[in-house]
Amino acid sequence: MSWHGGVLGDGDGVEWPRVLLLALAVTVVVALGTAAATSSTAFGPYNPSWDGSSDFRQDVETDSTVERHLVRDTAQYDRVPANDTVAFVIAPDERYDGADAERVREFVADGGTLVVLENFGDSGNALLSTVGAEARADGQLLRDERNHFRGPTMPVATNVTDHRSTTGVDQLTLNYATAVEPGNATVLVGTSEFAYLGPEDDDLDEQDDLRSYPVATVENVSEGQVVVVGDPSISINAMYDEPDNTAFVRGLYADADHVIIDRSHDAAVPPLTATLLTIRNSPLLQLLVGALSIGLVGLLSRSRTRSPLETVRSRLPMQSQPSDDRDSTSGAPGLSDTERAEYLRRRYPEWDEERVQRVITALNHPRSEDNTDE
């Protein structure tokens, strides 16, 4: 392993403290970068775990037919054409009040499509009321003892209405869902005839209301549309690829040019992502970052990379350096060409004799070193 000496240090072997320090630095940088760019928030678009929705976000990003917008402020709704946009609100943590609620209402009134995925929270229902939709999430746990995925709390909804949003969809695979009270909305997907609502510990024998429950609806509101889905889990990584959740979600924005993922009323996005989004949404910051980048490139371009010959010269003993590289008042004589050749043969045993002589010639003419091929 002696070849490492010329790369990592001046010795004949590996300098393990330097190697370990480098490995530690790389590990720390990777760990900090991962923490800054990812999230552990449930339903978070930058959460790669089972309960995040990073697969859904990446699916939208890789769709060349749409432009994705991650919204942290409802004021960003004004920057997209409403009638060509679908906005996803997934299990919001906080209510949309005041100006925020009014902006979303205007988005729908101007022709936008709002998709609300909600099961047990009341923030989604409050938003539906604000925009003028009739459908509501029931809020009780939906179970199906006969048609389910891995248990009764994961019903498989197989009653699918023929609609442009359900093309290629034969079922939805749900996970701790609730039913949707449709009002005058059109039911897109419903459960089997053996579903019921109630707490998880309810006994099936006590149920006398087994029937098909709506789990997804669509309705016209003013110039726009509102879609309600009783299970935000169809967007999480653990469920997104289950039949036919991906096809259903894609169908909701199939005719759109813009897709909004609204995180304005949920936990904050990761710091690195937040920084990039801030720069993207601010022309002034983009100009500043561009100017700093150009300045840095210019600064780095002025620094001259040390040539191979300079590397060789730096490794020669002081007395072997050319006389005009040392203090002329020292009076110390330099090594002869024979002594230099002997030193180079010891220091670089892999060099052939022709290369050794070329280096000695270049050392004797330092001002022409830029023309040498060493």
Secondary structure, 3 states (H helix, E strand, C coil): CHHHHHHHCCCCCCCHHHHHHHHHHHHHHHHHHHHHHCCCCCCCCCCCCCCCCHHHHHHHHCCCCCEEEEECCHHHHHHCCHHHEEEEEECCCCCCCHHHHHHHHHHHHCCCEEEEECCCCCHHHHHHHHHCCCCEECCCCEEECCCECCCCCCEEECEECCCHHHCCCCCEECCCCCCEECCCCEEEEECCCCEEECCCCCCHHHCCCCECCEEEEEEEECCEEEEEECCHHHHCHHHHCCCCHHHHHHHHCCCCCEEEEECCCCCCCCHHHHHHHHHHCCHHHHHHHHHHHHHHHHHHHHCCCCCHHHHHHHHCCHHHCCHHHCCCCCCCCCCCHHHHHHHHHHHCCCCCHHHHHHHHHHHHCHHHHHHCCC
